[in-house]
Amino acid sequence: MAIEKGARFEVSFDYAFPNGLMMMGEVAPDTDYQSGKQIIDERTGKRQWKISAADPAEVKANRASFEVKFCADVQPVPETPELAPGTGVRMVELEGLAAEPRVKGQGEYKFLGYVFWASGFKAVKSGSGSGSSSAKAARADAGADSSAKAA
């Protein structure tokens, strides 16, 4: 097989999360269940960190909340303020984003899901809950082109 199990595909943040991404809580070390030691990523040799995240654009509740994993030598620190002080909930933008396809669910209710990997956080631009203005313009142009072709 040309594509090995566990392959990660680079993806732009605006494409994966057009309405932004909410971080729930704090960044934590990704630890091995049995030993309790922090996991070292086999591909990069860097420490793994994780966050709980929610995608505001996802309509299915069981797919809206998930973990994002980071590969970094030191703990990534988000640069955005909390939406409500003391809650740990904040809008974040990820850099170095990659998606790893995985089969999720159980029994006859399986579906294609993704494990998202990132290298760190970007500062979210003020007033933009849904990504950069250039990405919005590109999506608008693509929509205008497709509707013009249909007419």
DSSP file (Angstrom, degrees, kcal/mol; ACC not computed):
  #  RESIDUE AA STRUCTURE BP1 BP2  ACC     N-H-->O    O-->H-N    N-H-->O    O-->H-N    TCO  KAPPA ALPHA  PHI   PSI    X-CA   Y-CA   Z-CA
    1    1 A M              0   0    0      0, 0.0     3,-0.0     0, 0.0     0, 0.0   0.000 360.0 360.0 360.0 136.6    0.0    0.0    0.0
    2    2 A A        +     0   0    0      1,-0.1     2,-0.6     2,-0.1     0, 0.0   0.824 360.0  55.4 -73.4 -33.6    1.4    3.4   -0.9
    3    3 A I  S    S-     0   0    0      4,-0.0    -1,-0.1     3,-0.0     2,-0.1  -0.909  83.6-142.7-106.7 120.0    0.0    5.3    2.1
    4    4 A E    >   -     0   0    0     -2,-0.6     3,-1.4     1,-0.1     2,-0.1  -0.391  28.8 -90.0 -79.7 155.5    1.0    3.8    5.4
    5    5 A K  T 3  S+     0   0    0      1,-0.3    -1,-0.1    -2,-0.1     0, 0.0  -0.377 114.5  29.6 -58.9 137.2   -1.2    3.5    8.5
    6    6 A G  T 3  S+     0   0    0     95,-0.3    -1,-0.3     1,-0.3     2,-0.1   0.573  81.3 161.4  86.8   9.8   -0.9    6.6   10.6
    7    7 A A    <   -     0   0    0     -3,-1.4     2,-0.4    94,-0.1    -1,-0.3  -0.392  27.9-147.2 -64.5 139.5    0.0    9.0    7.7
    8    8 A R        -     0   0    0     92,-0.2     2,-0.5    -2,-0.1    92,-0.2  -0.928   7.1-156.5-111.6 134.0   -0.5   12.7    8.5
    9    9 A F  E     -A   99   0A   0     90,-2.9    90,-2.9    -2,-0.4     2,-0.1  -0.937  19.4-122.0-114.2 127.1   -1.7   15.1    5.9
   10   10 A E  E     +A   98   0A   0     -2,-0.5     2,-0.3    88,-0.3    88,-0.3  -0.397  36.7 175.9 -65.0 140.5   -1.0   18.8    6.1
   11   11 A V        -     0   0    0     86,-2.0    86,-0.2    -2,-0.1     2,-0.1  -0.994  32.5-109.1-146.3 144.3   -4.1   20.9    6.1
   12   12 A S     >  -     0   0    0     -2,-0.3     4,-2.1     1,-0.1     3,-0.2  -0.482  24.4-128.3 -74.9 147.4   -4.7   24.7    6.5
   13   13 A F  H  > S+     0   0    0      1,-0.2     4,-2.9    81,-0.2     7,-0.2   0.912 108.3  53.8 -60.7 -43.8   -6.4   25.7    9.7
   14   14 A D  H  4 S+     0   0    0      1,-0.2    -1,-0.2     2,-0.2     6,-0.1   0.817 109.5  48.5 -64.1 -30.7   -9.1   27.8    7.8
   15   15 A Y  H  4 S+     0   0    0     -3,-0.2    -1,-0.2     1,-0.1    -2,-0.2   0.918 116.6  40.9 -73.8 -44.2  -10.0   24.8    5.7
   16   16 A A  H  < S+     0   0    0     -4,-2.1    -2,-0.2     1,-0.3    -3,-0.2   0.868 131.7  23.5 -72.0 -37.1  -10.3   22.4    8.6
   17   17 A F    ><  +     0   0    0     -4,-2.9     3,-1.9    -5,-0.2    -1,-0.3  -0.660  64.6 170.3-132.7  76.0  -12.0   24.8   11.0
   18   18 A P  T 3  S+     0   0    0      0, 0.0    -1,-0.1     0, 0.0     3,-0.1   0.751  84.8  44.0 -63.2 -23.8  -13.8   27.6    9.0
   19   19 A N  T 3  S-     0   0    0      1,-0.4   112,-0.1   112,-0.0     2,-0.1   0.217 119.5-108.2-102.5  14.1  -15.6   28.9   12.1
   20   20 A G    <   -     0   0    0     -3,-1.9    -1,-0.4   110,-0.2     2,-0.4  -0.334  33.1 -88.2  89.4-175.1  -12.5   28.7   14.3
   21   21 A L  E     -B   92   0A   0     71,-0.7    71,-2.7    34,-0.1     2,-0.5  -0.999  24.6-143.9-141.6 133.7  -11.7   26.3   17.2
   22   22 A M  E     -BC  91  54A   0     32,-2.6    32,-2.4    -2,-0.4     2,-0.5  -0.867  11.0-147.9-101.5 128.4  -12.5   26.5   20.9
   23   23 A M  E     -BC  90  53A   0     67,-3.5    67,-1.8    -2,-0.5     2,-0.7  -0.822   9.6-156.2 -93.3 130.2   -9.9   25.2   23.4
   24   24 A M  E     -BC  89  52A   0     28,-3.2    28,-0.7    -2,-0.5     2,-0.2  -0.912  58.2 -24.5-111.0 108.6  -11.5   23.8   26.5
   25   25 A G  E    S-     0   0A   0     63,-0.9     2,-0.2    -2,-0.7    65,-0.1  -0.617  96.3 -39.8  93.3-153.5   -9.2   23.8   29.5
   26   26 A E  E     -     0   0A   0     -2,-0.2     2,-0.3     1,-0.0    26,-0.3  -0.666  58.0 -91.3-114.4 165.1   -5.4   23.8   29.5
   27   27 A V  E     -     0   0A   0     -2,-0.2    24,-0.2    49,-0.2    48,-0.0  -0.592  49.6-175.1 -72.2 134.7   -2.6   22.2   27.6
   28   28 A A  E     - C   0  50A   0     22,-2.4    22,-2.7    -2,-0.3     2,-0.1  -0.944  30.8 -97.0-132.3 152.4   -1.6   18.9   29.3
   29   29 A P  E     - C   0  49A   0      0, 0.0     2,-0.8     0, 0.0    20,-0.3  -0.439  35.2-125.3 -64.5 142.3    1.2   16.4   28.7
   30   30 A D        -     0   0    0     18,-2.3     9,-3.2     9,-0.2    18,-0.3  -0.830  40.0-167.5 -89.4 109.5    0.0   13.4   26.7
   31   31 A T  B     -G   38   0B   0     -2,-0.8     7,-0.2     7,-0.3     2,-0.2  -0.698  25.3-106.9-107.7 152.5    1.0   10.5   29.0
   32   32 A D     >  -     0   0    0      5,-3.0     4,-1.8    -2,-0.3    -1,-0.0  -0.546  27.8-133.7 -71.4 136.1    1.2    6.7   28.5
   33   33 A Y  T  4 S+     0   0    0     -2,-0.2    -1,-0.1     1,-0.2    -2,-0.0   0.896  99.1  35.2 -60.9 -44.1   -1.7    4.9   30.3
   34   34 A Q  T  4 S+     0   0    0      1,-0.1    -1,-0.2     3,-0.1    -2,-0.0   0.929 127.8  30.6 -81.6 -46.9    0.5    2.3   31.9
   35   35 A S  T  4 S-     0   0    0      2,-0.1    -2,-0.2     1,-0.0    -1,-0.1   0.758  88.2-138.1 -87.7 -23.9    3.8    4.1   32.8
   36   36 A G     <  +     0   0    0     -4,-1.8     2,-0.2     1,-0.3    -3,-0.1   0.467  58.7 133.5  79.4   0.3    2.4    7.6   33.3
   37   37 A K        -     0   0    0      1,-0.1    -5,-3.0    -6,-0.1    -1,-0.3  -0.525  67.0 -95.9 -84.2 152.0    5.4    9.0   31.4
   38   38 A Q  B     -G   31   0B   0     -7,-0.2    -7,-0.3    -2,-0.2     2,-0.2  -0.447  43.6-115.8 -67.8 137.2    5.0   11.7   28.7
   39   39 A I        -     0   0    0     -9,-3.2     9,-2.5     9,-0.2     2,-0.5  -0.499  19.0-147.2 -76.3 139.3    4.8   10.2   25.2
   40   40 A I  B     -H   47   0C   0      7,-0.2     7,-0.2    -2,-0.2     2,-0.2  -0.940  25.2-117.6-104.9 126.2    7.5   11.0   22.7
   41   41 A D     >  -     0   0    0      5,-3.0     4,-2.3    -2,-0.5     5,-0.2  -0.449  15.2-145.8 -66.2 129.2    6.3   11.2   19.1
   42   42 A E  T  4 S+     0   0    0     -2,-0.2    -1,-0.1     1,-0.2    -2,-0.0   0.805  94.6  48.1 -66.9 -30.8    8.0    8.5   17.0
   43   43 A R  T  4 S+     0   0    0      1,-0.1    -1,-0.2     3,-0.1    -2,-0.0   0.907 126.4  21.4 -78.4 -42.6    8.1   10.7   13.9
   44   44 A T  T  4 S-     0   0    0      2,-0.2    -2,-0.2    28,-0.0    -1,-0.1   0.685  89.2-131.6-102.1 -20.7    9.4   14.0   15.3
   45   45 A G     <  +     0   0    0     -4,-2.3     2,-0.2     1,-0.3    -3,-0.1   0.592  67.3 125.1  76.3   9.9   11.2   12.9   18.5
   46   46 A K        -     0   0    0     -5,-0.2    -5,-3.0     1,-0.1    -1,-0.3  -0.623  69.1 -92.6-101.3 161.2    9.4   15.7   20.3
   47   47 A R  B     -H   40   0C   0     25,-0.5    25,-2.4    -7,-0.2     2,-0.4  -0.387  38.5-125.8 -68.9 147.0    7.2   15.5   23.4
   48   48 A Q  E     + D   0  71A   0     -9,-2.5   -18,-2.3   -18,-0.3     2,-0.3  -0.817  28.8 178.1 -98.4 136.1    3.4   15.1   22.9
   49   49 A W  E     -CD  29  70A   0     21,-2.2    21,-2.9    -2,-0.4     2,-0.3  -0.841   9.0-158.8-125.2 163.4    0.9   17.5   24.5
   50   50 A K  E     -CD  28  69A   0    -22,-2.7   -22,-2.4    -2,-0.3     2,-0.3  -0.989  10.9-170.1-147.0 155.9   -2.9   17.6   24.1
   51   51 A I  E     - D   0  68A   0     17,-2.0    17,-2.1    -2,-0.3     2,-0.5  -0.956  27.8-120.0-135.3 157.0   -5.9   19.8   24.5
   52   52 A S  E     -CD  24  67A   0    -28,-0.7   -28,-3.2    -2,-0.3     2,-0.3  -0.859  42.1-178.2 -92.0 134.3   -9.6   19.3   24.5
   53   53 A A  E     -CD  23  66A   0     13,-3.3    13,-2.3    -2,-0.5     2,-0.4  -0.905  21.1-151.7-134.7 159.7  -11.2   21.2   21.6
   54   54 A A  E     -CD  22  65A   0    -32,-2.4   -32,-2.6    -2,-0.3    11,-0.2  -1.000  11.2-144.1-134.0 136.3  -14.6   21.9   20.2
   55   55 A D    >   -     0   0    0      9,-2.4     3,-1.4    -2,-0.4   -34,-0.1  -0.881   5.5-160.7 -99.8 109.4  -15.5   22.8   16.6
   56   56 A P  T 3  S+     0   0    0      0, 0.0    -1,-0.1     0, 0.0   -35,-0.1   0.716  89.4  59.0 -63.7 -19.4  -18.4   25.3   16.5
   57   57 A A  T 3  S+     0   0    0    -37,-0.3     2,-0.4     7,-0.1   -36,-0.0   0.649  81.7  99.4 -83.6 -15.2  -19.1   24.4   12.8
   58   58 A E    <   -     0   0    0     -3,-1.4     6,-0.1     1,-0.1    -3,-0.0  -0.588  51.6-169.4 -78.6 127.7  -19.8   20.7   13.6
   59   59 A V        +     0   0    0     -2,-0.4     2,-0.6     4,-0.1    -1,-0.1   0.729  65.6  81.5 -88.6 -23.8  -23.5   19.9   13.9
   60   60 A K  S >> S-     0   0    0      1,-0.1     3,-1.5     2,-0.0     4,-0.9  -0.748  71.2-148.4 -88.0 121.9  -23.2   16.3   15.3
   61   61 A A  H >> S+     0   0    0     -2,-0.6     4,-0.7     1,-0.3     3,-0.6   0.850  94.4  55.6 -58.7 -39.3  -22.6   16.5   19.0
   62   62 A N  H 34 S+     0   0    0      1,-0.2    -1,-0.3     2,-0.1    -2,-0.0   0.640 114.5  40.7 -73.0 -11.4  -20.4   13.3   19.2
   63   63 A R  H <4 S+     0   0    0     -3,-1.5    -1,-0.2     1,-0.1    -2,-0.2   0.496  97.4  77.0-108.5  -7.5  -18.1   14.8   16.6
   64   64 A A  H << S+     0   0    0     -4,-0.9    -9,-2.4    -3,-0.6     2,-0.4   0.773  91.4  55.0 -76.5 -26.3  -17.9   18.4   17.9
   65   65 A S  E  <  +D   54   0A   0     -4,-0.7     2,-0.3   -11,-0.2   -11,-0.2  -0.917  68.1 134.7-114.6 134.3  -15.6   17.7   20.8
   66   66 A F  E     -D   53   0A   0    -13,-2.3   -13,-3.3    -2,-0.4     2,-0.3  -0.950  48.9 -91.7-162.0 173.3  -12.2   16.0   20.4
   67   67 A E  E     -D   52   0A   0     -2,-0.3    49,-0.7   -15,-0.2     2,-0.4  -0.770  24.7-155.1 -98.3 146.6   -8.5   16.1   21.4
   68   68 A V  E     -De  51 116A   0    -17,-2.1   -17,-2.0    -2,-0.3     2,-0.4  -0.981  14.2-147.9-115.6 133.5   -5.8   17.9   19.4
   69   69 A K  E     -De  50 117A   0     47,-2.8    49,-2.1    -2,-0.4     2,-0.4  -0.816   8.2-158.8-105.0 143.3   -2.2   16.6   19.9
   70   70 A F  E     -De  49 118A   0    -21,-2.9   -21,-2.2    -2,-0.4     2,-0.6  -0.915   9.7-153.1-118.2 145.0    0.9   18.8   19.7
   71   71 A C  E     +D   48   0A   0     47,-1.8     2,-0.3    -2,-0.4   -23,-0.2  -0.967  42.4 133.4-114.9 111.5    4.5   17.8   19.0
   72   72 A A        -     0   0    0    -25,-2.4   -25,-0.5    -2,-0.6    -2,-0.1  -0.989  60.4-128.9-158.1 149.1    6.8   20.3   20.7
   73   73 A D  S    S+     0   0    0     -2,-0.3     2,-0.3   -27,-0.2    -1,-0.1   0.857 100.1  30.5 -67.7 -35.5    9.9   20.3   22.9
   74   74 A V  S    S-     0   0    0    -27,-0.1   -25,-0.1    -3,-0.1    -1,-0.0  -0.854 105.7 -80.7-122.8 159.9    8.2   22.7   25.4
   75   75 A Q        -     0   0    0     -2,-0.3     2,-0.1     1,-0.1    -2,-0.1  -0.380  48.2-122.6 -61.8 124.0    4.5   23.1   26.4
   76   76 A P        -     0   0    0      0, 0.0   -49,-0.2     0, 0.0    -1,-0.1  -0.420  24.2-153.2 -66.0 143.3    2.7   25.2   23.8
   77   77 A V        -     0   0    0     44,-0.1    44,-0.2    -2,-0.1     2,-0.1  -0.978  11.6-129.5-123.1 121.4    1.0   28.3   25.3
   78   78 A P        -     0   0    0      0, 0.0    45,-0.1     0, 0.0    14,-0.1  -0.425   9.1-154.3 -68.9 144.3   -2.1   29.9   23.7
   79   79 A E        +     0   0    0     43,-0.3    44,-0.1    -2,-0.1    13,-0.1   0.416  63.8  93.8 -98.9   0.7   -1.8   33.6   23.2
   80   80 A T  S    S-     0   0    0     42,-0.1     2,-0.1    11,-0.1     3,-0.1  -0.650  76.3-112.7 -97.4 151.4   -5.5   34.4   23.3
   81   81 A P        -     0   0    0      0, 0.0    10,-0.4     0, 0.0     2,-0.1  -0.382  38.3 -94.8 -76.7 158.4   -7.5   35.5   26.3
   82   82 A E        -     0   0    0      8,-0.1     8,-0.3     1,-0.1     0, 0.0  -0.448  25.4-132.7 -67.8 145.0  -10.2   33.3   27.9
   83   83 A L  S    S+     0   0    0      6,-3.4    -1,-0.1     1,-0.3     7,-0.1   0.893 100.5  17.7 -67.1 -39.4  -13.7   34.0   26.7
   84   84 A A  S >  S-     0   0    0      5,-0.5     3,-2.0    -3,-0.0     4,-0.4  -0.981 102.3-107.5-131.1 119.9  -15.0   34.1   30.3
   85   85 A P  T 3  S+     0   0    0      0, 0.0    -2,-0.0     0, 0.0     0, 0.0  -0.133 101.0  17.2 -52.3 134.4  -12.2   34.5   33.0
   86   86 A G  T 3  S+     0   0    0      3,-0.0    -3,-0.0     1,-0.0     0, 0.0   0.356 101.6  92.5  89.5  -5.0  -11.5   31.3   35.0
   87   87 A T  S <  S-     0   0    0     -3,-2.0   -62,-0.2     2,-0.2     3,-0.1   0.747  80.6-136.1 -93.3 -24.9  -13.2   28.9   32.5
   88   88 A G        +     0   0    0     -4,-0.4   -63,-0.9     1,-0.3     2,-0.5   0.506  60.8 132.9  79.4   3.9  -10.2   28.0   30.4
   89   89 A V  E     +B   24   0A   0     -5,-0.4    -6,-3.4   -65,-0.2    -5,-0.5  -0.788  25.6 150.4 -92.8 125.9  -12.4   28.3   27.2
   90   90 A R  E     -B   23   0A   0    -67,-1.8   -67,-3.5    -2,-0.5     2,-0.4  -0.991  48.3-109.2-151.2 153.5  -10.7   30.4   24.5
   91   91 A M  E     -B   22   0A   0    -10,-0.4     2,-0.3    -2,-0.3    33,-0.2  -0.717  44.7-178.3 -81.1 134.0  -10.7   30.7   20.7
   92   92 A V  E     -B   21   0A   0    -71,-2.7   -71,-0.7    -2,-0.4     2,-0.4  -0.919  24.0-150.2-132.9 159.1   -7.4   29.4   19.3
   93   93 A E  E     -I  122   0D   0     29,-0.8    29,-3.4    -2,-0.3     2,-0.3  -0.999  21.3-143.9-127.9 133.5   -5.7   29.1   15.9
   94   94 A L  E     -I  121   0D   0     -2,-0.4     2,-0.3    27,-0.2     3,-0.3  -0.689   5.7-152.8-100.6 147.8   -3.2   26.3   15.3
   95   95 A E  E    S+I  120   0D   0     25,-2.4    24,-2.6    -2,-0.3    25,-1.2  -0.880  77.5  25.7-115.5 154.8    0.0   26.3   13.3
   96   96 A G  S    S-     0   0    0     -2,-0.3     2,-0.2    22,-0.2    -1,-0.2   0.883  84.7-175.5  65.2  39.2    1.6   23.3   11.6
   97   97 A L        +     0   0    0     -3,-0.3   -86,-2.0   -86,-0.2     2,-0.3  -0.477  10.1 171.7 -76.5 134.8   -1.8   21.6   11.4
   98   98 A A  E     -AF  10 117A   0     19,-2.6    19,-2.9   -88,-0.3     2,-0.4  -0.983  20.6-143.4-138.7 149.7   -2.0   18.0   10.1
   99   99 A A  E     -AF   9 116A   0    -90,-2.9   -90,-2.9    -2,-0.3    17,-0.2  -0.946   5.2-162.4-117.7 135.2   -4.9   15.5   10.0
  100  100 A E  E     - F   0 115A   0     15,-2.5    15,-2.4    -2,-0.4   -92,-0.2  -0.958  23.2-131.3-115.7 112.0   -4.5   11.7   10.5
  101  101 A P  E     + F   0 114A   0      0, 0.0     2,-0.3     0, 0.0   -95,-0.3  -0.358  33.7 171.4 -64.2 139.5   -7.5    9.7    9.2
  102  102 A R  E     - F   0 113A   0     11,-2.7    11,-3.3   -96,-0.0     2,-0.5  -0.993  37.6-114.6-145.9 148.8   -8.9    7.2   11.7
  103  103 A V  E     - F   0 112A   0     -2,-0.3     2,-0.2     9,-0.2     9,-0.2  -0.751  43.2-176.1 -81.0 127.1  -11.9    4.9   11.9
  104  104 A K  E     + F   0 111A   0      7,-3.2     7,-2.2    -2,-0.5     2,-0.1  -0.743  34.0  44.4-120.7 169.2  -14.0    6.1   14.8
  105  105 A G  S    S-     0   0    0     -2,-0.2     2,-0.3     5,-0.2     5,-0.2  -0.307  75.8 -86.9  90.4-177.1  -17.2    4.8   16.5
  106  106 A Q  S >  S-     0   0    0      3,-0.4     3,-2.5    -2,-0.1    -2,-0.1  -0.951  70.6 -24.1-135.1 152.0  -18.2    1.3   17.4
  107  107 A G  T 3  S-     0   0    0     -2,-0.3     3,-0.5     1,-0.3     0, 0.0  -0.196 128.1 -10.6  55.3-128.4  -19.9   -1.7   15.8
  108  108 A E  T 3  S+     0   0    0      1,-0.2    -1,-0.3    -3,-0.0    -3,-0.0   0.440 126.8  75.3 -83.9   1.2  -22.2   -0.7   12.9
  109  109 A Y    <   +     0   0    0     -3,-2.5    -3,-0.4     2,-0.0    -1,-0.2  -0.177  65.9 139.3-105.3  39.1  -21.9    3.0   13.8
  110  110 A K        +     0   0    0     -3,-0.5     2,-0.3    -5,-0.2    -5,-0.2  -0.515  23.2 172.0 -83.3 151.3  -18.3    3.5   12.5
  111  111 A F  E     - F   0 104A   0     -7,-2.2    -7,-3.2    -2,-0.2     2,-0.6  -0.971  39.3 -92.3-151.9 163.1  -17.3    6.6   10.6
  112  112 A L  E     + F   0 103A   0     -2,-0.3     2,-0.2    -9,-0.2    -9,-0.2  -0.708  52.8 163.8 -82.0 122.7  -14.2    8.3    9.2
  113  113 A G  E     - F   0 102A   0    -11,-3.3   -11,-2.7    -2,-0.6     2,-0.3  -0.675  25.5-125.7-126.7-176.6  -12.7   10.7   11.7
  114  114 A Y  E     - F   0 101A   0    -13,-0.3     2,-0.6    -2,-0.2   -15,-0.0  -0.978   4.4-144.1-136.5 146.6   -9.4   12.5   12.2
  115  115 A V  E     - F   0 100A   0    -15,-2.4   -15,-2.5    -2,-0.3     2,-0.4  -0.963  30.4-145.0-101.5 123.8   -6.7   13.0   14.8
  116  116 A F  E     -eF  68  99A   0    -49,-0.7   -47,-2.8    -2,-0.6     2,-0.3  -0.786  15.4-169.6 -96.7 133.9   -5.5   16.5   14.5
  117  117 A W  E     +eF  69  98A   0    -19,-2.9   -19,-2.6    -2,-0.4     2,-0.3  -0.916   7.7 175.5-118.0 144.5   -1.8   17.3   15.1
  118  118 A A  E     -e   70   0A   0    -49,-2.1   -47,-1.8    -2,-0.3   -22,-0.2  -0.951  32.7-143.0-143.6 163.9   -0.2   20.8   15.5
  119  119 A S  S    S-     0   0    0    -24,-2.6     2,-0.3    -2,-0.3   -23,-0.2   0.623  74.8 -48.0-101.3 -17.5    3.1   22.3   16.3
  120  120 A G  E     -I   95   0D   0    -25,-1.2   -25,-2.4   -44,-0.1     2,-0.3  -0.983  65.0 -64.8 174.5-167.8    1.8   25.3   18.3
  121  121 A F  E     -I   94   0D   0     -2,-0.3     2,-0.3   -27,-0.2   -27,-0.2  -0.809  29.2-153.2-108.5 147.9   -0.6   28.2   18.5
  122  122 A K  E     -I   93   0D   0    -29,-3.4   -29,-0.8    -2,-0.3     2,-0.4  -0.814  35.0-100.8-106.4 157.5   -1.0   31.3   16.5
  123  123 A A        -     0   0    0     -2,-0.3     2,-0.4   -31,-0.1   -31,-0.1  -0.678  38.2-125.8 -75.7 129.5   -2.5   34.5   17.9
  124  124 A V        -     0   0    0     -2,-0.4     2,-0.1   -33,-0.2     3,-0.1  -0.627  26.9-115.5 -76.8 131.4   -6.1   34.8   16.7
  125  125 A K    >   -     0   0    0     -2,-0.4     3,-1.7     1,-0.1     6,-0.1  -0.425  37.3-100.7 -67.0 139.1   -6.6   38.2   15.0
  126  126 A S  T 3  S+     0   0    0      1,-0.3    -1,-0.1    -2,-0.1     3,-0.1  -0.357 104.7  17.7 -64.3 138.3   -9.1   40.3   16.8
  127  127 A G  T 3  S+     0   0    0      1,-0.1     2,-0.6    -3,-0.1    -1,-0.3   0.471  99.2 105.5  82.2   2.7  -12.6   40.4   15.4
  128  128 A S    <   +     0   0    0     -3,-1.7     3,-0.5     1,-0.1    -1,-0.1  -0.861  29.4 161.8-120.3 100.7  -12.1   37.2   13.4
  129  129 A G  S    S+     0   0    0     -2,-0.6    -1,-0.1     1,-0.2     3,-0.1   0.557  76.9  49.6 -85.6  -9.0  -13.8   34.2   14.8
  130  130 A S  S    S-     0   0    0      1,-0.4    -1,-0.2    -3,-0.1  -110,-0.2  -0.149 113.7 -84.7-129.4  42.3  -13.7   32.3   11.6
  131  131 A G  S    S-     0   0    0     -3,-0.5    -1,-0.4  -112,-0.1     2,-0.1  -0.293  71.4 -24.1  93.3-175.6  -10.1   32.4   10.2
  132  132 A S     >  -     0   0    0      1,-0.1     4,-1.9    -3,-0.1     5,-0.1  -0.322  51.3-124.1 -77.1 154.8   -8.2   34.9    8.2
  133  133 A S  H  > S+     0   0    0      1,-0.2     4,-2.4     2,-0.2     5,-0.2   0.829 110.9  56.8 -68.2 -31.9   -9.7   37.4    5.8
  134  134 A S  H  > S+     0   0    0      2,-0.2     4,-2.1     1,-0.2    -1,-0.2   0.884 107.5  48.2 -67.4 -36.2   -7.7   36.2    2.9
  135  135 A A  H  > S+     0   0    0      2,-0.2     4,-2.2     1,-0.2    -2,-0.2   0.891 111.2  50.5 -69.2 -38.5   -9.0   32.6    3.4
  136  136 A K  H  X S+     0   0    0     -4,-1.9     4,-2.4     1,-0.2    -2,-0.2   0.917 110.7  49.4 -63.3 -42.2  -12.6   34.0    3.6
  137  137 A A  H  X S+     0   0    0     -4,-2.4     4,-2.7     2,-0.2    -2,-0.2   0.896 109.6  51.5 -64.0 -40.2  -12.0   35.9    0.4
  138  138 A A  H  X S+     0   0    0     -4,-2.1     4,-2.2     2,-0.2    -1,-0.2   0.908 111.3  47.1 -63.6 -41.8  -10.7   32.8   -1.3
  139  139 A R  H  X S+     0   0    0     -4,-2.2     4,-2.2     2,-0.2    -2,-0.2   0.900 112.5  49.9 -66.1 -39.5  -13.7   30.8   -0.3
  140  140 A A  H  X S+     0   0    0     -4,-2.4     4,-2.4     2,-0.2    -2,-0.2   0.915 110.9  49.3 -64.8 -42.8  -16.0   33.5   -1.4
  141  141 A D  H  X S+     0   0    0     -4,-2.7     4,-2.5     1,-0.2    -2,-0.2   0.908 110.5  50.2 -61.8 -42.2  -14.3   33.7   -4.8
  142  142 A A  H  X S+     0   0    0     -4,-2.2     4,-2.2     1,-0.2    -1,-0.2   0.895 111.4  48.8 -63.7 -40.2  -14.5   29.9   -5.2
  143  143 A G  H  X S+     0   0    0     -4,-2.2     4,-2.1     2,-0.2    -1,-0.2   0.888 111.3  49.4 -65.9 -39.5  -18.2   30.1   -4.4
  144  144 A A  H  X S+     0   0    0     -4,-2.4     4,-2.0     2,-0.2    -2,-0.2   0.895 110.8  50.8 -67.0 -39.8  -18.8   32.9   -6.9
  145  145 A D  H  X S+     0   0    0     -4,-2.5     4,-2.0     1,-0.2    -2,-0.2   0.921 111.8  46.5 -63.8 -44.0  -16.9   31.0   -9.6
  146  146 A S  H  X S+     0   0    0     -4,-2.2     4,-1.5     1,-0.2    -1,-0.2   0.870 113.5  47.9 -69.1 -35.6  -18.9   27.8   -9.1
  147  147 A S  H  X S+     0   0    0     -4,-2.1     4,-1.1     2,-0.2    -1,-0.2   0.839 110.7  52.0 -73.7 -31.0  -22.3   29.7   -9.1
  148  148 A A  H  < S+     0   0    0     -4,-2.0    -2,-0.2     1,-0.2    -1,-0.2   0.883 109.8  49.6 -69.2 -37.6  -21.3   31.6  -12.2
  149  149 A K  H  < S+     0   0    0     -4,-2.0    -2,-0.2     1,-0.2    -1,-0.2   0.851 107.9  54.1 -67.3 -34.1  -20.4   28.3  -14.0
  150  150 A A  H  <        0   0    0     -4,-1.5    -1,-0.2     1,-0.2    -2,-0.2   0.782 360.0 360.0 -71.5 -25.9  -23.8   26.8  -12.9
  151  151 A A     <        0   0    0     -4,-1.1    -1,-0.2    -3,-0.2    -2,-0.2   0.468 360.0 360.0 -80.0 360.0  -25.7   29.8  -14.5
